[in-house]
Amino acid sequence: MNDSAAKTSERLEQEAVAWHVRLTSGDISTVERARFEAWRKQSPAHDHSYRQIENLWRMMDAPVIADRQRRRKPGKTAKTAHSLRWSVGLAVAASLLLTATLGMFPDYLNGFWADYSTHIGERTSIRLEDGSVAHLNTDTAFDVSWRDNERRVVLFRGEAEFEVAHDSSRPFRVQAGNTVTEALGTRFIVRYDDSAGAVTLLEGKVRTEQTKKQGTFITLHPGQRATFDAQSLSGVLAADVSAAEAWRRGRLIMNFVTLKQVVAEINRYHRGQVTLLGDTLADKEINVAIDLNNIDVWLDTLKDTLPIKIRRVGPFVFLQS
């Protein structure tokens, strides 16, 4: 399965779980049920994802059903059936636990082979061999390579701010996918997630270029940024420097953005997935200033400013508009 297909499958599974939680909550409205049916009919993949979740939940109930049957019909056959169903139930439970664990802790697996990495919710600073300093944001991983004519950082994912030590004989370059940013004595931030990212310049000057397209580059000055993906590089954009480096101060600042954008950003820092159920408030524009060490507190107070309910299922949080 390629990356695009895998991401689509994962997204559908998450949506299916969210719908199942909503449908079994006991207070789903007729309108919401119609929305669920419309979601399920979007494609065979949507329907398949939901049937898988339904089957898993049904199998999880197997031990309870088997125990009831054993009480009604004692004997060897009933005991055998009970043991079989109990084993199946345990196997499914173990599978779900493993899936949930891997989903909850992908950073532990993805960052295992990197030279430097942080876990979800973790931020740290390190001094590199050349004297430069790298500040790593949540769920970040990169390798370093020191050569006689170059200092190179390969950012696999996440976000890092670099304070570059001057060395005119060895340029300092940060590679993120097909994009390479060369520092010219500077302080800048590179973010890279899902084959797309951004470069934000805080001090000095940087040159950012696409490796697949020779001659495609831009030069940034303080207060400017550029975005990129696997195929293209944007022009020079204005940057909100204070918001861009707010994570260094333990804050998440987002102005004039939608609630769904805020939820997506929170999920970078929050171990349990936060899911917005329904689209009534998804596109509502808000401004937020969140303490990254107290995201759950902010989530709990969200209902004081928006018509929203907070539902928690283990470590997962569902926002119902």
C-alpha positions in Angstrom: 0.0 0.0 0.0 1.5 3.4 -1.0 1.6 6.4 1.4 -1.5 8.0 -0.1 -3.5 4.9 0.1 -2.3 4.2 3.7 -3.2 7.7 4.8 -6.7 7.4 3.2 -7.3 4.1 4.9 -6.1 5.4 8.3 -8.4 8.5 7.9 -11.4 6.3 7.0 -10.7 4.1 10.1 -10.6 7.1 12.3 -13.8 8.5 10.9 -15.5 5.1 11.2 -14.5 4.9 14.9 -15.8 8.4 15.5 -19.1 7.6 13.8 -19.4 4.4 15.8 -18.9 6.2 19.1 -21.5 8.8 18.1 -24.0 6.2 16.9 -23.7 4.2 20.2 -23.8 7.3 22.4 -27.6 7.0 22.8 -28.5 10.6 21.8 -27.8 10.8 18.0 -30.3 12.9 16.1 -32.1 12.0 12.9 -30.0 14.7 11.0 -26.7 13.2 12.3 -27.8 9.7 11.4 -28.6 10.9 7.9 -25.1 12.4 7.7 -23.7 9.1 8.8 -25.6 7.3 6.1 -24.4 9.8 3.5 -20.8 9.4 4.7 -21.0 5.6 4.5 -22.4 5.7 0.9 -19.6 7.9 -0.4 -17.6 4.8 -1.5 -17.2 1.1 -0.9 -14.1 2.0 1.1 -16.2 4.0 3.5 -18.7 1.2 4.0 -15.9 -1.4 4.4 -14.2 0.7 7.1 -17.4 1.0 9.1 -18.2 -2.7 8.7 -14.8 -3.6 10.0 -15.2 -1.4 13.1 -18.7 -2.9 13.6 -17.3 -6.4 13.4 -14.5 -5.7 15.8 -16.8 -4.3 18.4 -19.2 -7.2 17.9 -16.3 -9.7 18.4 -15.2 -7.8 21.5 -18.6 -8.7 23.0 -18.0 -12.4 22.3 -16.7 -13.2 25.8 -19.9 -11.7 27.4 -22.2 -13.6 25.0 -20.3 -16.8 25.5 -20.5 -16.4 29.3 -24.3 -16.0 29.1 -24.6 -19.1 27.0 -22.5 -21.1 29.4 -24.7 -20.1 32.3 -27.8 -21.2 30.4 -26.4 -24.4 29.0 -23.7 -25.9 31.1 -21.6 -28.7 29.7 -18.6 -29.6 27.7 -19.9 -28.2 24.4 -20.9 -24.9 26.0 -17.5 -24.7 27.7 -15.7 -25.4 24.5 -17.7 -22.7 22.7 -17.0 -20.3 25.7 -13.3 -21.0 25.5 -13.2 -20.5 21.7 -15.1 -17.2 21.8 -13.1 -16.0 24.8 -9.9 -16.7 22.9 -11.3 -14.9 19.8 -12.3 -12.0 22.0 -8.9 -11.8 23.7 -7.2 -12.0 20.3 -9.3 -9.1 18.9 -8.8 -7.1 22.1 -5.0 -7.7 21.8 -5.1 -6.6 18.2 -7.1 -3.5 19.0 -4.8 -2.7 21.9 -1.7 -3.1 19.6 -3.3 -0.9 16.9 -4.3 1.7 19.4 -0.8 1.6 20.9 0.9 2.0 17.6 -1.5 4.8 16.7 -0.8 6.5 20.1 3.0 6.1 19.9 4.1 6.4 16.3 6.8 8.8 17.3 8.6 6.0 19.3 8.9 3.9 16.2 9.5 6.6 13.6 12.2 8.4 15.6 14.1 5.2 16.6 16.8 5.4 13.9 17.1 9.2 13.7 20.2 11.0 15.2 17.9 13.3 17.1 14.2 13.1 17.8 11.4 14.2 20.2 8.2 12.5 21.2 4.7 13.8 20.8 4.3 16.8 23.2 8.1 17.0 23.9 10.3 20.0 23.0 14.1 20.1 23.5 17.2 22.0 22.4 20.5 20.5 21.4 24.0 21.9 20.5 25.3 20.4 17.3 28.9 19.4 16.7 29.6 22.6 14.8 28.3 24.9 17.6 24.9 25.5 16.0 21.8 25.0 18.2 18.7 23.1 17.1 15.4 23.6 19.0 13.2 20.6 18.3 9.4 20.9 18.4 7.0 18.1 19.1 7.3 14.8 17.2 10.4 15.8 15.2 13.3 13.6 13.8 16.4 14.4 11.8 19.8 13.2 10.9 23.0 15.3 10.7 26.0 14.9 8.4 29.2 16.8 8.7 31.6 17.0 5.7 34.6 19.1 4.9 32.5 21.3 2.5 29.0 21.1 4.0 26.9 20.8 7.2 23.6 19.0 6.3 20.5 18.3 8.4 17.9 15.9 6.9 14.6 16.7 8.5 12.4 13.5 8.3 9.4 15.1 9.9 8.3 17.7 12.5 9.6 21.2 13.1 12.9 22.7 14.3 14.4 26.1 14.7 18.1 26.4 13.9 20.6 29.0 15.2 23.5 28.6 12.8 27.1 29.0 13.9 29.1 30.9 11.2 31.5 28.8 9.1 32.1 30.3 5.6 33.9 27.2 4.4 31.0 24.8 5.2 27.5 25.9 4.3 24.7 24.9 6.7 21.8 23.2 4.8 18.5 21.7 5.9 16.9 19.2 3.6 13.1 18.5 3.9 11.9 16.2 1.2 12.8 17.8 -2.2 13.5 21.2 -0.7 16.9 22.4 0.7 17.4 25.6 2.7 20.9 27.1 3.0 21.6 29.4 5.9 23.7 32.5 5.4 24.5 33.1 9.1 20.9 33.0 10.4 18.1 31.8 12.6 15.2 30.1 10.9 12.4 27.5 11.3 11.7 24.5 9.0 8.6 22.5 9.3 7.9 19.3 7.4 4.8 17.1 7.6 3.3 14.7 5.0 5.6 15.8 2.1 4.8 19.5 2.6 6.2 22.1 4.8 7.4 25.7 5.4 10.5 27.8 6.0 10.2 30.8 8.2 13.1 33.3 8.6 13.6 35.0 12.0 17.1 36.5 11.5 19.6 36.8 8.7 19.0 35.4 5.3 18.3 32.0 3.7 18.1 30.6 0.2 15.5 27.9 -0.3 15.4 25.8 -3.5 13.8 22.7 -5.0 16.3 20.0 -5.8 14.2 18.4 -8.6 13.9 21.8 -10.4 17.3 23.3 -10.9 17.2 27.1 -10.7 13.9 27.1 -8.7 14.8 29.0 -5.5 13.9 32.1 -3.5 15.8 34.2 -0.9 14.0 35.0 2.3 14.6 38.0 4.6 13.5 38.3 8.3 9.7 38.2 8.7 9.2 36.2 5.5 8.3 32.6 4.8 7.9 30.1 2.0 5.8 27.0 1.7 6.6 23.9 -0.3 5.5 20.4 -1.3 7.0 17.6 -3.3 6.5 19.4 -6.6 6.5 23.1 -6.0 7.9 26.1 -4.0 5.8 29.1 -3.2 6.8 32.7 -3.6 7.8 34.9 -0.7 5.1 35.2 1.9 4.7 37.4 5.0 5.2 35.6 8.3 3.8 36.1 11.7 7.1 35.6 13.5 5.7 35.7 17.0 3.1 33.0 16.2 5.6 30.9 14.2 8.0 30.6 17.2 5.4 30.6 20.0 6.0 26.9 20.6 9.5 27.8 21.9 7.6 29.6 24.7 5.3 26.7 25.2 2.4 28.3 23.5 0.2 27.6 20.4 -1.0 30.9 18.8 -3.3 30.8 15.8 -5.2 33.8 14.6 -8.2 33.9 12.2 -8.1 30.2 11.5 -10.9 27.6 11.5 -11.7 25.3 14.4 -10.7 22.2 12.2 -7.3 23.8 11.6 -6.9 24.3 15.4 -7.8 20.7 16.0 -5.3 19.5 13.4 -2.6 21.6 15.0 -3.5 20.4 18.5 -3.1 16.8 17.4 0.6 17.4 16.8 1.1 17.9 20.5 -1.7 15.7 22.0 -1.0 12.0 22.6 -4.7 11.0 22.2 -6.3 11.9 18.9 -8.8 14.9 19.1 -11.6 14.4 16.6 -14.2 17.0 15.6 -17.6 15.3 15.0 -19.9 16.9 12.5 -19.1 19.9 10.4 -21.4 22.6 12.0 -18.5 24.4 13.7 -15.6 23.0 11.6 -15.2 26.1 9.5 -15.9 28.6 12.3 -13.1 31.1 12.5 -11.4 31.6 15.9 -8.3 32.9 17.5 -6.5 30.8 20.1 -3.6 31.1 22.6 -3.1 27.6 24.1 -0.7 26.5 26.8 0.9 23.5 25.2 1.4 21.9 28.7 -2.4 22.2 29.4 -4.1 21.3 26.2 -6.8 19.2 28.0 -7.6 22.2 30.1 -8.2 24.3 27.0 -10.3 21.6 25.5 -12.5 21.4 28.6 -13.1 25.1 28.6 -13.9 25.2 24.9 -17.6 24.5 25.7 -17.7 27.8 27.5 -17.1 29.7 24.3 -18.6 27.5 21.7 -21.8 25.3 21.5 -19.8 22.1 21.8 -19.8 18.9 23.9 -16.6 17.2 25.0 -16.6 13.3 25.0 -13.7 11.3 26.1 -13.1 7.6 25.2 -10.0 6.5 27.0 -7.2 8.8 25.7 -9.3 10.0 22.7 -11.2 13.2 22.7 -14.3 13.8 20.6 -15.7 17.3 20.1 -19.3 17.2 19.2 -20.7 20.4 17.6 
